[in-house]
């Protein structure tokens, strides 16, 4: 081994030398990102709501859901209240059972793959014209399962 190369390696300037707490933090050990108070700019704090989400993030999620249903050939309407999401699908007066099961299968896949931290509910409504509406509500709950009393 060449001694000159060893000397160059020894002079390497570590950007975390001044902040040793980074190495002693549990998050560093498990590969989770470390966010020092120095890294967070005031602009980022202004764009975040108190409940910890960015409005652009929820809009991107709604676009993803809308595109997913559209690609499956299902027409839906989306609403959100904070992090809670509601999906509406209007059925015809008489519709095939395969259409209804297709909507439920897509919602089940969305729940499993895209929204696992949400609790979900289903309701059946009707419009003023007496058309049935499938209403799926996804309530943000971090997927802890702590809402089940049993």
C-alpha positions as CSV (number, residue, x, y, z in Angstrom):
1,X,0.0,0.0,0.0
2,X,1.3,3.4,-0.9
3,X,1.8,5.7,2.1
4,X,0.8,8.7,0.0
5,X,-2.7,7.3,-0.6
6,X,-3.1,6.6,3.1
7,X,-2.3,10.2,3.9
8,X,-5.0,11.5,1.5
9,X,-7.6,9.3,3.1
10,X,-6.6,10.4,6.6
11,X,-7.2,14.1,5.6
12,X,-10.8,13.4,4.6
13,X,-13.0,16.1,6.0
14,X,-16.1,14.6,7.6
15,X,-19.1,17.0,7.4
16,X,-20.6,15.6,10.6
17,X,-17.5,16.1,12.8
18,X,-19.0,19.2,14.4
19,X,-22.3,17.4,15.2
20,X,-21.4,14.2,17.0
21,X,-25.0,13.7,18.3
22,X,-25.9,12.5,14.8
23,X,-23.9,9.3,15.4
24,X,-25.4,8.7,18.8
25,X,-29.0,9.1,17.7
26,X,-31.1,5.9,17.5
27,X,-32.5,7.0,14.2
28,X,-29.0,6.9,12.6
29,X,-28.6,3.3,13.7
30,X,-31.7,2.1,12.0
31,X,-31.3,4.0,8.7
32,X,-34.0,6.5,9.2
33,X,-33.4,10.1,8.0
34,X,-31.9,12.6,10.4
35,X,-33.3,16.1,10.3
36,X,-31.2,18.5,12.2
37,X,-32.7,21.8,13.3
38,X,-30.2,23.4,11.0
39,X,-31.6,21.7,7.9
40,X,-35.2,22.9,8.2
41,X,-35.7,26.2,6.6
42,X,-38.3,28.8,7.7
43,X,-40.0,28.6,4.3
44,X,-40.7,24.8,4.8
45,X,-42.2,25.5,8.2
46,X,-44.6,28.1,6.7
47,X,-45.9,25.6,4.0
48,X,-46.7,22.8,6.5
49,X,-50.0,22.7,8.2
50,X,-50.3,21.9,11.9
51,X,-51.3,18.3,11.3
52,X,-48.1,17.6,9.5
53,X,-49.0,17.4,5.8
54,X,-48.3,19.5,2.9
55,X,-51.3,20.5,0.7
56,X,-49.3,19.6,-2.4
57,X,-48.8,16.1,-1.0
58,X,-52.5,15.5,-0.6
59,X,-53.2,16.9,-4.0
60,X,-50.7,14.5,-5.5
61,X,-52.3,11.6,-3.7
62,X,-55.7,12.6,-5.0
63,X,-54.3,12.8,-8.5
64,X,-52.8,9.3,-8.1
65,X,-56.1,7.9,-6.9
66,X,-58.0,9.6,-9.7
67,X,-55.6,8.3,-12.4
68,X,-55.7,4.8,-10.9
69,X,-59.5,4.6,-11.1
70,X,-59.5,6.2,-14.5
71,X,-57.0,3.6,-15.8
72,X,-59.3,0.9,-14.5
73,X,-62.3,2.4,-16.3
74,X,-64.1,3.5,-13.2
75,X,-65.4,7.1,-13.0
76,X,-65.2,8.6,-9.5
77,X,-65.3,11.9,-7.7
78,X,-62.8,12.7,-4.9
79,X,-63.0,15.0,-1.9
80,X,-60.7,15.5,1.1
81,X,-61.0,17.1,4.5
82,X,-57.4,17.4,5.8
83,X,-56.0,14.0,5.4
84,X,-59.4,12.2,5.2
85,X,-60.4,11.2,1.7
86,X,-63.8,10.4,0.3
87,X,-64.4,8.5,-2.9
88,X,-67.8,8.6,-4.7
89,X,-68.9,6.4,-7.6
90,X,-72.4,6.9,-9.1
91,X,-74.0,3.7,-10.4
92,X,-76.7,3.4,-13.0
93,X,-80.3,2.5,-11.9
94,X,-79.7,-1.0,-13.1
95,X,-76.0,-2.1,-13.2
96,X,-74.3,-5.4,-13.6
97,X,-73.0,-7.0,-10.4
98,X,-69.6,-7.3,-12.1
99,X,-69.4,-3.5,-12.2
100,X,-70.1,-3.2,-8.5
101,X,-67.6,-5.9,-7.6
102,X,-65.0,-4.2,-9.9
103,X,-65.3,-1.0,-7.9
104,X,-65.0,-2.8,-4.6
105,X,-62.0,-4.8,-5.8
106,X,-60.3,-1.5,-6.9
107,X,-61.0,0.1,-3.6
108,X,-59.7,-2.9,-1.7
109,X,-56.5,-2.8,-3.7
110,X,-56.2,1.0,-3.1
111,X,-56.7,0.4,0.6
112,X,-54.0,-2.3,0.6
113,X,-51.4,-0.7,-1.6
114,X,-51.8,3.0,-1.4
115,X,-53.7,3.8,1.8
116,X,-52.7,1.2,4.3
117,X,-52.5,3.7,7.2
118,X,-56.2,4.7,6.7
119,X,-59.3,3.2,8.2
120,X,-62.0,2.7,5.6
121,X,-65.8,2.7,5.6
122,X,-68.5,2.2,3.0
123,X,-72.0,3.7,2.6
124,X,-74.7,3.5,0.0
125,X,-76.4,6.8,-0.8
126,X,-78.6,8.0,-3.7
127,X,-78.7,11.1,-5.7
128,X,-81.8,13.4,-6.1
129,X,-82.5,11.5,-9.3
130,X,-82.6,8.2,-7.3
131,X,-79.2,6.9,-8.7
132,X,-77.2,4.9,-6.2
133,X,-73.9,6.3,-5.0
134,X,-71.1,4.1,-3.5
135,X,-69.4,6.2,-0.9
136,X,-66.0,5.1,0.4
137,X,-64.5,7.1,3.3
138,X,-60.8,6.8,4.2
139,X,-60.0,8.2,7.6
140,X,-56.3,8.9,8.4
141,X,-55.4,6.8,11.5
142,X,-51.8,5.9,11.0
143,X,-52.8,2.2,10.7
144,X,-52.2,1.5,14.4
145,X,-55.3,-0.5,14.8
146,X,-55.9,1.2,18.2
147,X,-59.5,2.1,17.3
148,X,-60.7,-1.5,17.8
149,X,-62.0,-1.9,21.4
150,X,-61.6,-5.7,21.3
